[in-house]
């Protein structure tokens, strides 16, 4: 893992940029004695696993397409090879 960012308006979610070029989204349950983490999804954001995902940043809501659903989110990822990519959930 290289970077972890909590979602800016959905405080129970966070994204992780992985050393293998992957990005994962997790949720945290509240109300329990010990918080529980649940993997919601993981995908290979870079086609080459040795190009680590170094940094993850959630995009502003105004950057998302108007046709997207209310739950749609966006984020950008930078990689060890200098590339930056943007994604929507």
N, C-alpha and C positions, 0 to 999 in steps of 0.2 A: 504494500500500500504506500502510495506517495502523497495523496491528498485526501482530505475528508472535509466536506462542506455541508452544513445544515441548510435545509431549504429555507428561503427567506420568509415565506408566509405560511408554509405547512410545517410547523415546528416539530412534528413527530417524524419527519423524513430527513434522511441525509444521503448524499452521494459519495462514492469512493472511487478514486482514480487508482487503478492497479498497476503494479510494476510489469505486468504481462500485457499491457495495452487494453485492459478491460475496464468497464465502468459498471458499478453495481449501485442499486438503490435499496436502502433498508428503511424499515419503520421501527420505531421504539414504542413499546406499549407502556402506558402509565397506569398508575393505580395499584400495581403489584408491589410487593415488598422489595423485589429486585427487578429493575427494568429488563424487559426481554427484547432482543433484537430479532427481526424477521427479515430475511432476504426476500425482496419483492421481485427483482429481476436482475440479471447480469448479462452483459453482451460484450463481444469483442469489438471495441471501438476502432482498433487499428488492425489491419489485415496481417501484420507481422508481429507475433507475440514478443519478440525481443525489443520492440520499440515501446517502452513503458509510457503509460499515461502519467504525466508529471503533475498536472494541475487541472482542477475542475472548478468552474464558476457557473452559477445559475444565471440565466439571462433575465433581463427585465421583462415584465409581462408585456410591455408595449412592443417588444420584438417578435412576439408570437403571431402567427397568422390569425386573422379574424375568424376564419372558418373553423379553427380548432375548438375543441370542447373546453368548457370551463376548467376541467381538470388537467388540461394539457400544460406541460412545463417544457422549458428549454434550458440547455446548458452547453457550455463550450469546454473543450478539453484540449490541452497542449500535450505534445508527445516529445519523446527524446530525440526524434529526428528533426525537430523544429517545426513540424506541421501543427496547425490548429484546426479543429473541426467543430462544427456546431450540430447539435442534435435536438430533437423534440421527443418527448416521451409518448 
